[in-house]
Amino acid sequence: MKTMIAVALLATSLSLGACSRNDDPTNTASPDGFKPPETRAPTPIPGQAQTTPITAYVGKYPHDALAGVDFYDRTDVATGLVNAVGDAKLRETIRGRSGPETPIFRLGERVVAWGCEEHNCGDHNWAVLVDPKRGKTQVCYHDAAKMGPQSDWYDGAAPARRAETCPSEG
């Protein structure tokens, strides 16, 4: 009888252990109610204030570094992008290095970086417009498959769809 009880206890403990085991590395379910933290704008490290004016990037490509910092890694540009566009995936598309870019250019007082999807620039492109005097950033995003001839404009609120293309030079 004791042997049967010992075998039953051993079988129960083995089966319970198997229930809590996760052999599937793709099973990354999060606890109920988990919300990822909000993306926050960057804060410069004390003593590391941006000293290169944003206008120095005009004529350079967005990923060309000046004083060790590329355009999208500047605190003012990174903060402006976070504040203008709530969609992290779209921000990553804009900041990414997956498609062609043109040199940064001026549009009035604003400094503009433009990029697009490789082999699909006319139908899928974006522009980041930074107004250094007002400290405002605006983002234009165009995806012809979803928007036709219009583009979405972001400035911190819900995007506004406009009947215009994203500004580019060239």
FIFILUM-57875 format. One record per residue (C-alpha): x, y, z negated; residue in one letter. Coordinates in steps of 0.25 Angstrom, whole numbers, padded with zeros to 4 digits, always signed. Each point is the difference from the previous one (the first is absolute). Layout:
N
XYZA
...
end
This chain:
170
+0000+0000+0000M
+0011+0010-0004K
+0007-0003+0014T
-0013+0003+0007M
-0001+0013-0007I
+0014+0004+0002A
-0001-0003+0015V
-0013+0008+0001A
+0007+0012-0007L
+0012-0001+0009L
-0009-0001+0013A
-0008+0012-0005T
+0012+0009-0003S
+0006-0004+0014L
-0013+0004+0007S
-0001+0013-0008L
+0014+0003+0003G
-0002-0002+0015A
-0012+0009-0001C
+0008+0012-0004S
+0011-0003+0010R
+0001+0009+0013N
+0008-0008+0011D
-0005+0010+0011D
+0009+0011+0000P
-0010+0008+0009T
-0010+0000-0011N
+0003+0013-0006T
-0014+0003-0006A
+0000+0012-0009S
-0008+0000-0013P
-0014+0005+0001D
-0001+0015-0001G
+0014+0003+0004F
+0002+0013+0008K
+0014+0003+0005P
+0005+0013-0004P
-0002+0013+0008E
+0011+0005+0009T
+0006+0012-0006R
+0008+0011+0006A
+0015+0000-0002P
+0007+0008-0010T
+0014+0005+0002P
+0010-0005-0010I
+0005+0012-0008P
+0012+0007+0007G
-0004-0006+0013Q
-0009+0011+0005A
-0002+0001+0016Q
+0010+0010+0005T
-0001-0002+0015T
-0011+0008+0006P
-0010-0008+0007I
+0002+0008+0013T
+0014-0006+0000A
-0007-0013+0005Y
-0005+0007+0013V
+0007-0007+0012G
+0003-0012-0009K
-0007-0014+0000Y
-0009-0002-0012P
+0010-0011-0005H
+0013+0008+0002D
+0005+0003-0013A
+0004+0014-0004L
+0008+0001-0013A
-0003-0015-0002G
-0015+0002+0001V
-0009-0003+0012D
-0013+0008+0003F
-0010-0010-0006Y
+0009-0001-0013D
+0000+0014-0003R
-0008+0003-0012T
-0009+0010+0006D
-0003-0008+0012V
-0002-0013-0008A
-0009+0007-0010T
-0008+0007+0011G
-0002-0014+0007L
-0005-0006-0012V
-0009+0012-0003N
-0006+0001+0014A
-0002-0015+0003V
-0006-0009-0010G
+0002-0013+0008D
+0013-0007-0004A
+0000-0008+0013K
-0001+0012+0009L
+0011+0007-0008R
+0009-0012+0002E
-0003+0000+0015T
+0004+0015+0001I
+0012-0001-0008R
+0005-0013+0006G
+0010-0003+0011R
-0008-0009+0009S
-0002+0010+0011G
+0005+0011+0008P
+0002+0014-0005E
+0003+0014+0006T
+0009+0010-0007P
-0007+0009-0010I
-0005+0013+0005F
-0007+0012-0004R
-0015+0004+0002L
-0001+0014-0004G
+0005+0000-0015E
-0002-0015-0001R
+0010-0010+0001V
-0005-0013+0008V
+0005-0014+0000A
-0007-0009+0011W
+0001-0015+0002G
-0008-0011+0007C
-0002-0015+0002E
+0011-0006+0009E
-0006-0002+0014H
-0013+0006-0004N
+0004+0015-0003C
-0012+0006+0008G
-0010-0008-0007D
+0006-0001-0014H
+0008+0011-0006N
+0001+0010-0012W
+0006+0013-0004A
+0003+0006-0014V
-0001+0015-0001L
+0007+0007-0011V
-0002+0014-0003D
+0011+0004-0009P
-0005+0014-0004K
-0013-0005-0005R
+0005-0014-0005G
-0011-0007+0008K
+0001-0013+0008T
-0010-0004+0011Q
+0000-0013+0007V
-0006-0004+0013C
-0002-0014+0004Y
-0005-0005+0013H
-0004-0014+0004D
-0008+0000+0013A
-0005-0014-0002A
-0008+0005-0012K
-0002+0015+0003M
+0000+0001+0015G
+0005+0014+0003P
-0001+0005-0014Q
+0010+0000-0012S
-0001+0000-0015D
+0006+0012-0007W
+0004-0002-0015Y
+0002+0011-0010D
-0003-0007-0013G
-0015-0001+0002A
-0007-0010+0008A
+0005+0000+0014P
-0007+0009+0010A
-0001-0005+0014R
+0003+0010+0011R
-0001+0000+0015A
+0015+0003+0001E
+0013-0008+0001T
+0011+0000-0010C
+0010+0011+0004P
+0013-0005+0006S
+0012+0007+0007E
+0005-0005+0013G
end
